[in-house]
Amino acid sequence: MRTIARARPTRLELGALLCGLAILLPGCSSTPVPDAEIAGARAALMSAENQGSTPYAPVEMDRARDKLRRAEQALQKEDYNEAKRLADEAQADAELAQALTGKAEAEQSVREMEISIEVLREEIMRSQGQ
């Protein structure tokens, strides 16, 4: 009976094997826990609430709260992809609410300045007429 000796793998074969593993292993790794995304969404929501965004952007604030709640539920179920997606969306909704609040406040300031300018014009006209 004749035995066939197996030759040691060549460097090229080992290199190809290592490259193949390097490509395949990241696909097998689990999704990381999206703690930073959840924290970012919480911070953005808290910031929007502190800015007083609810009266100016109630729909966006409700969406942000709902998505954050759902992200936290997905996190508990260890559905990290869903938790990350919802947390990112919650943060975007909270930031949109802040932007809308800033816009509304700026528009209010403009209206107040226009009223002040009109009052000053009327006073100037009255003083010139005397």
C-alpha positions as CSV (number, residue, x, y, z in Angstrom):
1,M,0.0,0.0,0.0
2,R,1.3,3.3,-1.0
3,T,0.8,6.5,1.0
4,I,0.7,9.9,-0.6
5,A,2.6,12.5,1.3
6,R,0.8,15.8,1.6
7,A,3.1,18.7,0.8
8,R,3.0,21.7,3.1
9,P,0.9,24.6,1.7
10,T,2.8,27.2,-0.2
11,R,3.0,30.8,0.7
12,L,0.7,31.6,-2.1
13,E,-1.9,29.1,-0.8
14,L,-1.6,30.5,2.7
15,G,-1.9,34.0,1.5
16,A,-5.1,33.2,-0.5
17,L,-6.6,31.4,2.5
18,L,-5.8,34.4,4.8
19,C,-7.3,36.8,2.3
20,G,-10.4,34.7,2.0
21,L,-10.8,34.6,5.8
22,A,-10.3,38.4,6.0
23,I,-13.1,38.9,3.5
24,L,-15.5,36.4,5.1
25,L,-15.0,37.0,8.8
26,P,-16.4,40.6,9.0
27,G,-19.6,39.3,7.4
28,C,-19.9,36.8,10.2
29,S,-19.4,39.3,13.0
30,S,-22.4,40.4,15.0
31,T,-23.8,44.0,14.8
32,P,-22.4,46.1,17.7
33,V,-24.7,47.4,20.3
34,P,-25.8,50.9,19.2
35,D,-25.2,52.6,22.6
36,A,-23.8,55.7,21.0
37,E,-26.7,56.1,18.7
38,I,-29.2,55.7,21.5
39,A,-27.3,58.2,23.6
40,G,-27.2,60.7,20.7
41,A,-30.9,60.4,20.1
42,R,-31.6,60.9,23.8
43,A,-29.4,64.0,23.9
44,A,-30.9,65.5,20.8
45,L,-34.4,64.9,22.1
46,M,-33.5,66.4,25.5
47,S,-31.9,69.4,23.8
48,A,-35.0,70.0,21.6
49,E,-37.2,69.7,24.7
50,N,-35.0,72.2,26.6
51,Q,-35.2,74.6,23.6
52,G,-39.0,74.5,23.8
53,S,-39.5,72.8,20.4
54,T,-42.8,71.0,21.2
55,P,-45.1,74.0,20.5
56,Y,-43.2,74.8,17.3
57,A,-42.7,71.3,15.9
58,P,-45.1,69.0,17.7
59,V,-45.2,66.3,15.0
60,E,-41.4,66.1,14.7
61,M,-41.1,65.9,18.5
62,D,-43.7,63.1,18.7
63,R,-42.0,61.2,16.0
64,A,-38.6,61.6,17.8
65,R,-40.1,60.3,21.1
66,D,-41.8,57.4,19.4
67,K,-38.7,56.3,17.4
68,L,-36.5,56.6,20.5
69,R,-39.0,54.4,22.5
70,R,-39.1,51.9,19.6
71,A,-35.2,52.0,19.4
72,E,-35.0,51.2,23.1
73,Q,-37.4,48.3,22.7
74,A,-35.4,46.9,19.8
75,L,-32.3,47.2,21.9
76,Q,-33.9,45.1,24.6
77,K,-34.8,42.5,22.0
78,E,-31.2,42.6,20.8
79,D,-32.3,43.7,17.3
80,Y,-29.3,46.1,17.0
81,N,-29.8,47.0,13.3
82,E,-33.3,48.1,14.0
83,A,-32.3,49.9,17.2
84,K,-29.5,51.8,15.4
85,R,-31.8,52.8,12.5
86,L,-34.6,54.0,14.8
87,A,-32.1,55.9,17.0
88,D,-30.6,57.6,14.0
89,E,-34.1,58.6,12.8
90,A,-35.1,59.8,16.3
91,Q,-32.0,62.0,16.4
92,A,-32.7,63.4,13.0
93,D,-36.3,64.2,13.9
94,A,-35.2,65.9,17.1
95,E,-32.7,68.0,15.2
96,L,-35.3,68.9,12.7
97,A,-37.6,70.0,15.5
98,Q,-34.8,72.2,16.8
99,A,-34.2,73.8,13.4
100,L,-37.9,74.5,13.0
101,T,-38.0,76.1,16.4
102,G,-35.0,78.3,15.5
103,K,-36.7,79.3,12.3
104,A,-40.0,80.1,14.1
105,E,-38.2,82.1,16.7
106,A,-36.2,84.0,14.1
107,E,-39.4,84.8,12.2
108,Q,-41.0,86.1,15.4
109,S,-38.0,88.3,16.0
110,V,-38.2,89.7,12.5
111,R,-42.0,90.5,13.0
112,E,-41.2,92.3,16.3
113,M,-38.4,94.3,14.7
114,E,-40.7,95.3,11.8
115,I,-43.3,96.5,14.4
116,S,-40.6,98.5,16.3
117,I,-39.4,100.1,13.0
118,E,-42.9,101.1,12.1
119,V,-43.5,102.6,15.5
120,L,-40.2,104.6,15.2
121,R,-41.2,105.8,11.7
122,E,-44.6,107.0,13.1
123,E,-42.8,108.8,15.9
124,I,-40.4,110.5,13.4
125,M,-43.3,111.5,11.2
126,R,-45.1,113.0,14.2
127,S,-42.0,114.9,15.4
128,Q,-41.4,116.3,12.0
129,G,-45.0,117.5,11.7
130,Q,-44.8,119.6,14.9
